[in-house]
Amino acid sequence: MDGALNFTATFSHGVEWGWPIAVYLLLAGMSGGALIAAILLKRYKRQESFSPFFKAASLLAFVSIMLGMVCLIADLEKPLLFWKILINYNFTSVMSIGVAGLCVFIPLSFLMCLYAFGAELKSFCGFFDGVMKILSPLYPLLSALCLLFAVIICAYTGFLISVLIRFPLLNTAVLPALFIASGLSAGISGSSLIAALFFKEDPHSSDLGSLHGVEFYVLCTEILLILMLFVSLLLGSSYQQGAAVAFYSGVWAKFFWLGVVLVGFVLPLVLNFALGKMKFSFYLGSFAAVVGVLLLRVFILYAGQTYSI
């Protein structure tokens, strides 16, 4: 990323984004996906209290977005100048719009943590009792805003690299939708894993059971979007057809089929839906789904930059 913070200069000239950006794309998408799942589940089930899943999702969302920002800043040529991004905005730039969205989403994700752990915080310190009395009536509004910005952050991770017009695999309208679906998948899987491991939620509970069914359709949506991406490249220009090679020939094709498809799709589907009654299958399947989303981000980013115009 450009240390001089020129928001437009690098979008069509030899961009080289490595693994820190791939990790950031995972963490940001997973953060947004976790809160989307938690807020919608709470509304769908009309839950008055904050469930173990909501606690796990809000904690995962806040921690992962903060770690994602560390990756993003570390990738800057001049990391100590990151603060300039926060005070200089160019709303014709996807990156600048994304930074503005992050500046709203991060405090909202922190507020969701306060809601989730409000009871524990009040018992720990009386100060939080007054804070929660102020925040409690605002939950419907703040959760709606958080839901909106969670979707924006998931989509933004796709838009961020889809504007790289030199790279046909990246420069596609399918990418933002794919990143929303895969972020939701990672958010559900990661939050479910944390809820079961650290908040003693039964893997076969009502909440996790509901999300288990949703996750199947999310994985199917991911597969469909990847197929759409491949077909759009295959039927496109000669440059696009050249980029489609990444899916069926060479080292990146092996990475895609063994990493993204086998680890990210086949293992979770087999473990969660064929062997779903066993606890080990829940843990391993959820972990594989998160790893699969990371591998998808790595594939898109690296293979995308390998095949250029």
C-alpha positions as CSV (number, residue, x, y, z in Angstrom):
1,M,0.0,0.0,0.0
2,D,1.2,3.5,-0.7
3,G,2.9,5.1,2.2
4,A,2.3,8.6,0.8
5,L,-1.4,8.0,1.2
6,N,-2.3,8.8,-2.4
7,F,-5.7,7.2,-2.6
8,T,-5.8,6.7,-6.4
9,A,-2.3,6.4,-7.7
10,T,-1.8,2.7,-7.2
11,F,-5.2,1.4,-8.3
12,S,-4.1,0.8,-11.9
13,H,-0.3,0.5,-11.7
14,G,1.5,-2.6,-10.5
15,V,-0.1,-3.1,-7.1
16,E,1.7,-5.7,-5.0
17,W,-0.4,-6.6,-1.9
18,G,0.8,-9.6,0.0
19,W,-0.3,-11.8,2.9
20,P,-1.0,-9.0,5.5
21,I,-3.7,-7.7,3.2
22,A,-5.1,-11.2,2.7
23,V,-5.3,-11.6,6.5
24,Y,-6.8,-8.2,6.8
25,L,-9.5,-9.1,4.2
26,L,-10.3,-12.2,6.2
27,L,-10.4,-10.4,9.6
28,A,-12.5,-7.5,8.3
29,G,-15.0,-9.8,6.5
30,M,-15.2,-12.1,9.5
31,S,-15.8,-9.2,11.8
32,G,-18.7,-7.9,9.8
33,G,-20.1,-11.3,9.2
34,A,-20.0,-12.2,12.9
35,L,-22.1,-9.1,13.8
36,I,-24.5,-9.6,10.9
37,A,-25.2,-13.1,12.1
38,A,-25.5,-12.1,15.8
39,I,-27.8,-9.1,15.3
40,L,-30.1,-10.9,12.9
41,L,-30.3,-14.0,15.0
42,K,-31.2,-12.0,18.1
43,R,-33.9,-10.2,16.1
44,Y,-35.2,-13.3,14.5
45,K,-35.5,-15.1,17.8
46,R,-36.7,-12.0,19.7
47,Q,-34.2,-12.6,22.4
48,E,-34.3,-10.2,25.3
49,S,-30.9,-11.1,26.8
50,F,-27.6,-11.5,25.0
51,S,-26.9,-15.1,24.2
52,P,-23.5,-16.9,24.3
53,F,-23.4,-16.6,20.5
54,F,-23.9,-12.9,20.6
55,K,-21.2,-12.5,23.2
56,A,-18.8,-14.6,21.1
57,A,-19.7,-12.8,17.9
58,S,-19.3,-9.3,19.4
59,L,-16.0,-10.2,20.9
60,L,-14.7,-11.8,17.7
61,A,-15.9,-8.9,15.7
62,F,-14.1,-6.2,17.8
63,V,-10.9,-8.2,18.3
64,S,-10.7,-9.3,14.6
65,I,-11.3,-5.8,13.2
66,M,-8.6,-4.3,15.5
67,L,-6.1,-7.0,14.5
68,G,-7.1,-6.4,10.9
69,M,-6.2,-2.7,11.3
70,V,-2.8,-3.7,12.6
71,C,-2.3,-5.8,9.4
72,L,-3.5,-2.9,7.3
73,I,-1.2,-0.3,9.0
74,A,1.7,-2.7,9.0
75,D,1.4,-3.0,5.2
76,L,1.9,0.7,4.7
77,E,5.2,1.9,3.4
78,K,5.3,4.4,6.3
79,P,3.1,2.9,9.1
80,L,3.7,5.8,11.4
81,L,1.8,8.1,9.0
82,F,-1.4,6.0,9.1
83,W,-3.1,8.8,11.0
84,K,-3.1,10.9,7.8
85,I,-5.7,8.5,6.4
86,L,-8.0,9.4,9.2
87,I,-8.0,13.1,8.5
88,N,-7.7,13.2,4.7
89,Y,-10.7,11.9,2.8
90,N,-11.3,11.6,-0.9
91,F,-14.8,10.2,-1.4
92,T,-14.0,9.3,-5.0
93,S,-11.7,6.6,-3.7
94,V,-12.9,3.2,-2.5
95,M,-10.0,3.1,0.1
96,S,-11.0,6.4,1.6
97,I,-14.7,5.5,1.7
98,G,-13.7,2.2,3.4
99,V,-11.6,4.1,6.0
100,A,-14.6,6.3,6.8
101,G,-16.7,3.2,7.2
102,L,-14.2,1.6,9.5
103,C,-14.1,4.7,11.7
104,V,-17.9,4.2,12.2
105,F,-17.9,0.4,12.4
106,I,-15.1,0.0,15.0
107,P,-16.8,2.1,17.7
108,L,-20.1,0.3,16.9
109,S,-18.5,-3.1,17.3
110,F,-17.1,-2.0,20.6
111,L,-20.6,-0.9,21.7
112,M,-22.0,-4.3,20.8
113,C,-19.4,-5.8,23.2
114,L,-20.6,-3.5,25.9
115,Y,-24.2,-4.6,25.3
116,A,-23.1,-8.3,25.2
117,F,-21.1,-8.1,28.5
118,G,-23.1,-5.4,30.2
119,A,-24.3,-7.6,33.1
120,E,-20.7,-8.7,33.8
121,L,-19.4,-5.2,33.5
122,K,-22.0,-3.8,35.9
123,S,-21.1,-6.4,38.6
124,F,-17.4,-5.7,38.0
125,C,-17.6,-1.9,38.3
126,G,-20.5,0.3,39.3
127,F,-19.6,2.9,36.8
128,F,-20.8,0.7,34.0
129,D,-24.3,0.5,35.6
130,G,-24.9,4.2,34.7
131,V,-23.3,3.7,31.2
132,M,-25.6,0.7,30.5
133,K,-28.7,2.7,31.6
134,I,-27.8,5.3,29.0
135,L,-27.0,2.7,26.3
136,S,-29.8,0.2,26.8
137,P,-32.6,2.3,25.2
138,L,-30.4,3.0,22.2
139,Y,-29.8,-0.6,21.3
140,P,-32.4,-0.8,18.5
141,L,-30.9,2.2,16.7
142,L,-27.2,1.3,17.3
143,S,-27.7,-2.4,16.3
144,A,-29.4,-1.3,13.1
145,L,-26.5,1.0,12.3
146,C,-24.0,-1.7,13.2
147,L,-25.8,-4.1,10.9
148,L,-25.7,-1.6,8.1
149,F,-22.0,-0.9,8.5
150,A,-21.2,-4.6,9.0
151,V,-22.6,-5.2,5.5
152,I,-20.7,-2.2,4.2
153,I,-17.4,-3.4,5.7
154,C,-17.8,-6.9,4.2
155,A,-18.6,-5.5,0.8
156,Y,-15.8,-2.9,1.0
157,T,-13.2,-5.6,1.3
158,G,-14.3,-6.8,-2.1
159,F,-14.7,-3.3,-3.6
160,L,-11.2,-2.4,-2.3
161,I,-9.5,-4.9,-4.7
162,S,-12.1,-5.0,-7.4
163,V,-11.1,-1.5,-8.6
164,L,-7.7,-2.7,-9.6
165,I,-8.5,-2.5,-13.3
166,R,-5.2,-4.0,-14.4
167,F,-6.1,-7.4,-13.0
168,P,-9.1,-9.2,-14.7
169,L,-9.6,-11.7,-11.9
170,L,-10.0,-8.8,-9.4
171,N,-11.8,-6.3,-11.5
172,T,-15.2,-7.9,-11.4
173,A,-18.6,-7.0,-9.9
174,V,-18.9,-10.5,-8.4
175,L,-16.1,-9.9,-5.9
176,P,-18.0,-7.7,-3.4
177,A,-20.9,-10.2,-3.2
178,L,-18.5,-13.1,-2.8
179,F,-16.7,-11.3,0.0
180,I,-20.0,-10.6,1.8
181,A,-21.0,-14.3,1.6
182,S,-17.5,-15.6,2.6
183,G,-17.3,-13.0,5.4
184,L,-20.7,-14.2,6.7
185,S,-19.5,-17.8,6.5
186,A,-16.3,-17.0,8.5
187,G,-18.3,-14.9,11.0
188,I,-20.8,-17.7,11.7
189,S,-18.1,-20.4,11.9
190,G,-15.7,-18.4,14.0
191,S,-18.4,-17.1,16.4
192,S,-19.9,-20.6,16.8
193,L,-16.5,-22.0,17.6
194,I,-15.8,-19.4,20.2
195,A,-19.3,-19.7,21.7
196,A,-18.8,-23.5,22.1
197,L,-15.2,-23.3,23.4
198,F,-15.3,-20.3,25.7
199,F,-19.0,-19.6,26.5
200,K,-20.0,-23.2,27.0
201,E,-22.7,-23.1,24.3
202,D,-23.9,-26.6,23.2
203,P,-22.9,-27.2,19.6
204,H,-26.5,-28.6,19.1
205,S,-28.2,-25.7,20.8
206,S,-31.1,-23.9,19.2
207,D,-29.0,-20.8,18.3
208,L,-26.1,-22.8,16.7
209,G,-28.6,-25.2,15.1
210,S,-30.3,-22.3,13.4
211,L,-27.0,-20.9,12.2
212,H,-25.9,-24.4,11.1
213,G,-28.8,-24.4,8.6
214,V,-28.0,-20.9,7.4
215,E,-24.4,-21.7,6.9
216,F,-25.2,-24.4,4.4
217,Y,-26.9,-21.9,2.1
218,V,-24.1,-19.4,2.6
219,L,-21.6,-22.0,1.5
220,C,-23.7,-22.8,-1.5
221,T,-23.9,-19.1,-2.4
222,E,-20.2,-18.9,-2.2
223,I,-19.8,-21.8,-4.6
224,L,-22.3,-20.2,-7.0
225,L,-20.5,-16.8,-6.9
226,I,-17.1,-18.4,-7.6
227,L,-18.7,-20.3,-10.5
228,M,-20.1,-17.0,-11.8
229,L,-16.7,-15.4,-11.5
230,F,-15.0,-18.2,-13.4
231,V,-17.7,-18.2,-16.2
232,S,-17.5,-14.4,-16.5
233,L,-13.7,-14.7,-17.0
234,L,-14.0,-17.6,-19.4
235,L,-16.5,-15.8,-21.6
236,G,-14.8,-12.4,-21.5
237,S,-11.9,-10.8,-23.4
238,S,-8.6,-12.5,-24.1
239,Y,-7.1,-11.0,-21.0
240,Q,-10.0,-12.3,-18.9
241,Q,-9.7,-15.8,-20.4
242,G,-6.0,-15.6,-19.6
243,A,-6.8,-14.9,-15.9
244,A,-9.3,-17.8,-15.9
245,V,-6.3,-20.1,-16.1
246,A,-5.8,-19.6,-12.4
247,F,-8.8,-21.9,-11.8
248,Y,-7.6,-24.9,-13.9
249,S,-3.9,-24.8,-14.5
250,G,-0.7,-24.1,-12.7
251,V,0.2,-23.7,-9.0
252,W,-2.7,-21.4,-8.2
253,A,-5.2,-23.9,-9.6
254,K,-3.8,-26.6,-7.2
255,F,-4.0,-24.1,-4.4
256,F,-7.6,-23.4,-5.3
257,W,-8.8,-27.0,-5.5
258,L,-6.8,-28.3,-2.5
259,G,-7.1,-25.2,-0.3
260,V,-10.3,-23.3,-1.2
261,V,-12.5,-26.2,-2.4
262,L,-11.3,-29.1,-0.3
263,V,-10.6,-27.3,2.9
264,G,-13.1,-24.5,2.6
265,F,-16.1,-26.3,1.1
266,V,-15.8,-30.0,1.1
267,L,-14.6,-30.5,4.7
268,P,-17.2,-28.2,6.3
269,L,-20.0,-29.7,4.2
270,V,-19.0,-33.3,5.0
271,L,-18.1,-32.6,8.7
272,N,-21.1,-30.3,9.5
273,F,-23.8,-31.9,7.5
274,A,-22.8,-35.6,7.0
275,L,-21.2,-36.1,10.5
276,G,-22.9,-33.1,12.2
277,K,-23.9,-35.1,15.4
278,M,-20.3,-35.6,16.5
279,K,-18.7,-32.8,18.5
280,F,-15.3,-33.2,16.8
281,S,-17.0,-32.6,13.4
282,F,-18.5,-29.4,14.7
283,Y,-15.1,-28.0,15.9
284,L,-13.1,-29.2,12.9
285,G,-15.8,-28.2,10.4
286,S,-16.0,-24.6,11.9
287,F,-12.2,-24.3,11.9
288,A,-12.0,-25.5,8.3
289,A,-14.6,-23.0,7.2
290,V,-12.6,-20.1,8.6
291,V,-9.3,-21.4,7.1
292,G,-11.1,-21.9,3.8
293,V,-12.2,-18.2,3.7
294,L,-8.6,-17.2,4.4
295,L,-7.3,-19.4,1.6
296,L,-10.0,-17.9,-0.7
297,R,-8.7,-14.4,0.1
298,V,-5.1,-15.5,-0.5
299,F,-6.1,-17.1,-3.8
300,I,-8.1,-14.1,-5.0
301,L,-5.3,-11.7,-4.0
302,Y,-2.3,-13.6,-5.3
303,A,-3.7,-15.2,-8.4
304,G,-5.5,-12.0,-9.2
305,Q,-2.2,-10.1,-9.2
306,T,-0.4,-12.9,-11.1
307,Y,-2.6,-12.6,-14.2
308,S,-2.6,-8.9,-15.4
309,I,-3.3,-7.0,-18.5
